[in-house]
Amino acid sequence: MTANAEDTMVIELEWGEISINLRPDLAPNHVARIKELVREGFYDGIVFHRVMDGFMAQTGDPTGTGTGGSGQRLGAEFTSEPFGRGTVGMARANHPDTGDSQFFICLDDASFLNGQYTVWGEVTDGMDHVDRIKKASAGSQSGQVEDPDAMVRVRIKADIDA
């Protein structure tokens, strides 16, 4: 699927940028909400609080603890789209309809998540930058990161190009 500027999210890290092709064809409500949050500046400065080597990098919690959000829950938009390296999915609690602002980027194949989490994007450029995000200590069950890396700024490409 070809990305366009309105459906491209750019995450600026201290060492480079990550481009994510948003997928409204898979998750229109999630993409619309993510764009709202990006345009409000919600994600600027938020850390990757949970990063597990060989699995995923999670962010989007303004408290940095894994328990916070924007306060607006989203209903699940499950599809058959697989979770592979570079897939962006919505984090949630045990109930499927608890997605909010937290999301994760898969560092490797995570097909065990297929059909259980909402896929709303895919990294199209900068996966090497994703790989550099500080990970939790080896053996950490929670994946909580000590002194985590942050998203400096997050923008929709159409707003950058304007």
N, C-alpha and C positions, 0 to 999 in steps of 0.2 A: 504494500500500500504506500503510495507516495504522500509524503508529508507536505502540508502547506503551512504558511506562517501563522495562521489562526489556530492551527492544531499542532503547534510545536512549542513545547515548554523547554526553556533553557535554564539549567541550574548552574550557577557560577560558584565554583569552589576556589579556595585560595590558589590552587595550582592549575586550574583549567575549567573548561565548560563541558557540561553534559547536555546533549540534545535528546529530547524525548518526543516521539511521535505519539500524540494523543489519539485515542481510538473511540470517537463517539459512535462509530458503527457497532462497537461491542458494548459500551457502557455510557450511553448519552447522559444520564443523570450524574454519574461520577465525574465525567469530563467537564460538564457544566459547572459543578461545584468546585472542582480543582481550579478551573479558570477563575472563578470568583475569588477564591482564596489567594491565588497568585496575584491577581490584579489589586487586591487589598493590601498586598505586602505581607500577608500572614506568614509565609514561609521564610522570609528574610531573617537570617541569623539562627534558624532552628538547627539543632544538631542531629546527627545520625546516632541516636541513643542506643540502638541495638544492631550490632553487626556481627554476623557469624560467618567465619571463613568457610567457603564452599557452599554457602546457603544464600544469605541475603543481607542487604543494608537497609535498615528501617529508620524513617524520619517522620517529621510532621507533627510531633508533639511539642507544643509551646512550653511545657514544663520540663521537657527533657528526661522524664521518668518512665514514659511508656503508658501513663495513665491519663494524659490530657488530650484535648482536642479542641475543635472549634465550637462544639455545642450543637451541631446539626447532624443528626444521624441519617444515613442513606440506606435504602433498601438494596439488597444484593442484586447484582446484575450478572449472574453466572452464565458462562458460555462454554463452548468446547475448546476455546483457545487455550493452547498449552502454556504452562509456565516453564520457560527455558531461560537460558542466560540472557540477561538484558530485559526480560519482561518486567513491567511495572504493575504491581497489584495493590489493592486496598487492604490495609491491615484491619482487623476486626477482633472483637471479643468472641466468646463462644457462640453467641447467636449470630446467624448470617446477616441480619439487618442492623449491624452495629458499626459499620464503616463510618468514619467521620473525616478527619484530616490526615491521619497517619497512613503512610504508604511505604512500600518496600520495592527495592530493585533486586532481582535475582542475580546472584553472582555465578550461578551454575544451574544445571537442570534441577527443577523442583517440581517434577511432574506429579508428585504425591499431593500437590495443592490443586491439581486440575479439578475444575467443577466445584470447588469449595470456597474459592476466593474470587473477587472481581478483578479481571484484567482490564486495565484502562490505558495502557501505554506500552511503548517499547523504546529502549535506548537505540538511537540511530547513529550517534556519534559521541565519543568520549567514554566508552566503556573502560578504557585504560585508566581514566580518572576515577571511575567508580571503584576499580580494583585497588586504588591507593587509599581509599577511605579506611581510617583506623578501625581495626577489628577488636573484638573482645579478647581477653586473655584465653589462651588454649585451655580447654576443659571447662570454660564457663557455661553453665547450663542455661542461664538467662540471656546470654549474649550482650549484657549491659557493658558499655564501653566506658573506661576511665578516661577522662579528659577528651571527649569525643570531638570529631571534626564537624564543622557547621556548613550549611548552605549560606554563602555570603549574600547572594541575591537570587531570586527566582523570577523569571519573566516569561511572558508569552511572546514569541518571536515577532508577531505582527505589531506589538507595542514597541519593540526595540527598533524595528525597521521604519516605523511611522515618522 
